[in-house]
């Protein structure tokens, strides 16, 4: 049996750059319509727990995985998941091509904690 998680990945050279990107992509208040949609969605959903505006702005609550930061931070977090039995990552990022290329160069091409053939 395989175990996987869905995750939104943001990898940058510095933690500040990564957090700045989180702030940029999760700013639904920049648009009144975006914040209104968030409020309407919250009112109609039956979640098991609270959801932040940041999580709403990224589908599948992928920010909760914590794959945000420097390459070393992201690799360490992936290693934590691997230690608990996770052997599959369903990654999301945006823009997809550019961010996946960044992830590949910064994380996968380094010593990968999850073997590519898993």
Protein Blocks (a to p, Z undefined) as FASTA:
>chain_A
ZZdddddddddfbfklmmmmmmmmmmmklpmklmmmmmmmmmmpccfbdcdfklmmpghh
lmmnopacdfklmmmmmmmmmmnopabdcdddddfklmmmmmmmmmmmmccfbdfkZZ
